[in-house]
Amino acid sequence: MEYKIENYYFHHYKTEKCFGVYNSNSVSKENFENFLIKRKKNHHFLSADQYIKNIENNFLDPSNGIFLSFDDGYTDNLTILLPILEKYNVPVTIFITSGFILREYYPFEYILSDILYANSVHDQQTKLEIYTDLRKQLKYLSYNDKIENLKHEFPNIDINKFINKDLFLHSEQLKTISTSSLVTI
């Protein structure tokens, strides 16, 4: 008999923007709930502890387990994800990016996506091409250099207005979500 554990990871929920970085590993609320309903029929969702024990025991759990994770600590992990987890009694691990939580930096990909989304001059395909090209150019620069390059690329736009301070959990929200028995941080 073959035992397996499936791993699924997401970042956040799709918004109306659904463009550039917003489309990366995102899922709609409806699709996520359908995913859980379908998988719960023949699978068992594993907490982080159960997953580790399964590995330590050479995958002896015959339940066809699923390990579910969300990355980076988006605010919608608390506002959308947690109620769904509670509804279906599904454990999840949330991998936090501390720089986002502490507001030390902000992903430039979101700034770039938001600037292009707000720009009605280009069609969707052209925006995506610009996003892809600029992302490649800026990817390995320091955070400050990325911001300076975006300011240079879009001189008539106030870059700071595109920094969404509520995209990621605040420390109090992180404390709140971590009290759930279904969530491992």
C-alpha positions in Angstrom: 0.0 0.0 0.0 1.4 3.4 -1.0 1.0 6.3 1.5 1.3 9.9 0.4 0.9 13.3 1.7 -0.2 16.1 -0.6 1.2 19.6 0.0 -0.8 22.6 -1.1 0.4 26.2 -0.5 -1.3 29.5 -1.2 -0.5 33.1 -0.5 -3.8 35.0 -0.4 -7.3 35.3 -1.8 -7.9 36.7 -5.3 -9.2 40.2 -5.5 -10.8 42.1 -8.3 -7.2 43.1 -9.4 -6.1 39.5 -10.2 -3.1 40.9 -12.0 0.6 40.5 -11.8 1.6 39.4 -8.3 -2.1 39.3 -7.2 -2.6 36.2 -9.4 0.4 34.3 -8.0 -0.7 31.4 -5.8 -4.0 33.1 -5.0 -7.3 31.4 -4.7 -10.9 32.7 -4.6 -12.9 32.1 -1.5 -15.4 29.9 -3.4 -12.6 27.8 -5.0 -10.9 27.3 -1.7 -14.0 26.1 0.0 -14.7 23.7 -2.9 -11.1 22.5 -2.7 -11.6 21.7 1.0 -15.0 20.0 0.5 -13.7 17.8 -2.3 -10.5 16.9 -0.5 -12.2 16.1 2.8 -14.1 13.3 1.2 -11.0 11.1 0.8 -8.3 12.8 2.7 -7.3 13.9 6.2 -5.8 17.4 6.7 -2.7 17.3 8.8 -1.5 19.9 11.3 2.2 20.8 11.3 2.7 18.4 14.2 0.9 15.6 12.5 2.9 16.1 9.3 6.2 16.0 11.2 5.2 12.9 13.1 4.2 11.3 9.8 7.6 12.0 8.3 9.4 10.7 11.5 7.3 7.5 11.2 8.2 6.9 7.6 4.7 8.0 6.3 2.8 5.2 8.1 -0.4 7.2 8.3 -2.7 5.6 5.7 -5.0 8.5 5.6 -3.8 10.1 2.4 -3.0 13.3 4.3 -2.9 16.8 3.1 -0.6 19.5 4.5 -2.0 23.0 3.8 -0.1 26.2 4.2 -0.4 29.9 3.5 2.7 32.1 3.0 3.7 35.5 4.2 0.9 36.4 6.7 -1.6 38.3 4.7 -4.5 40.0 6.6 -7.0 37.9 4.7 -5.6 34.9 6.5 -7.4 36.3 9.6 -10.5 37.8 7.9 -11.2 35.2 5.3 -9.1 32.0 5.9 -9.7 31.5 9.6 -13.5 31.5 9.4 -13.3 28.9 6.6 -10.9 26.8 8.5 -13.2 26.9 11.5 -16.3 26.0 9.3 -14.6 22.9 7.9 -12.3 22.1 10.9 -9.2 22.1 8.8 -5.7 22.8 10.2 -3.2 25.1 8.4 0.3 26.3 8.8 1.0 30.0 8.1 4.5 30.8 7.2 5.1 34.4 8.3 7.5 36.9 6.6 8.6 38.9 9.6 9.6 41.9 7.5 6.1 42.3 6.3 4.6 41.9 9.8 7.1 44.4 11.3 6.5 46.8 8.4 10.3 46.8 7.7 9.6 46.4 4.0 6.9 45.9 1.5 6.9 43.7 -1.6 7.7 45.9 -4.6 5.7 43.6 -6.8 2.5 44.9 -5.1 3.5 48.5 -5.7 4.3 47.7 -9.3 1.0 45.7 -9.8 -1.1 48.5 -8.2 0.5 51.2 -10.3 -0.1 49.3 -13.5 -3.6 48.3 -12.4 -4.4 52.0 -11.7 -3.0 53.0 -15.1 -5.8 53.0 -17.7 -3.4 53.9 -20.6 -2.4 50.3 -21.3 -4.4 47.2 -22.1 -4.1 44.2 -19.8 -1.6 42.4 -21.9 0.7 45.4 -22.2 0.5 45.9 -18.4 1.5 42.3 -17.8 4.4 42.7 -20.2 5.6 45.8 -18.4 5.1 44.1 -15.0 7.1 41.1 -16.1 10.0 43.1 -17.6 10.3 45.5 -14.6 10.0 42.7 -12.1 13.0 40.9 -13.8 15.0 44.1 -13.8 14.4 44.9 -10.1 14.1 41.5 -8.6 17.7 41.2 -7.1 18.1 44.8 -6.1 17.9 46.0 -2.5 14.5 47.2 -1.3 15.5 50.8 -1.3 17.0 50.5 -4.9 13.7 48.9 -6.0 11.7 51.8 -4.7 14.1 54.3 -6.2 13.9 52.6 -9.6 10.1 52.6 -9.4 10.1 56.3 -8.6 12.4 56.8 -11.7 10.2 54.6 -13.9 7.0 56.4 -12.8 8.1 59.9 -12.0 4.6 61.4 -11.9 3.3 58.9 -9.4 3.5 59.0 -5.6 4.9 55.5 -4.9 4.1 55.8 -1.2 0.3 55.9 -1.9 0.6 52.4 -3.3 2.0 50.9 -0.2 -0.9 49.1 1.5 -0.1 48.9 5.2 -3.1 46.6 5.8 -2.1 43.9 3.2 -0.2 42.0 5.9 -1.2 41.1 9.4 -0.3 43.5 12.2 1.3 42.1 15.3 -2.0 42.1 17.2 -3.8 40.3 14.4 -1.0 37.8 14.3 -1.5 37.2 18.0 -5.3 36.7 17.4 -4.9 34.2 14.6 -2.2 32.3 16.5 -4.7 31.5 19.3 -6.7 29.3 17.0 -6.1 25.6 17.6 -6.3 25.1 13.8 -3.4 27.5 13.0 0.3 26.8 13.4 2.6 29.8 12.9 
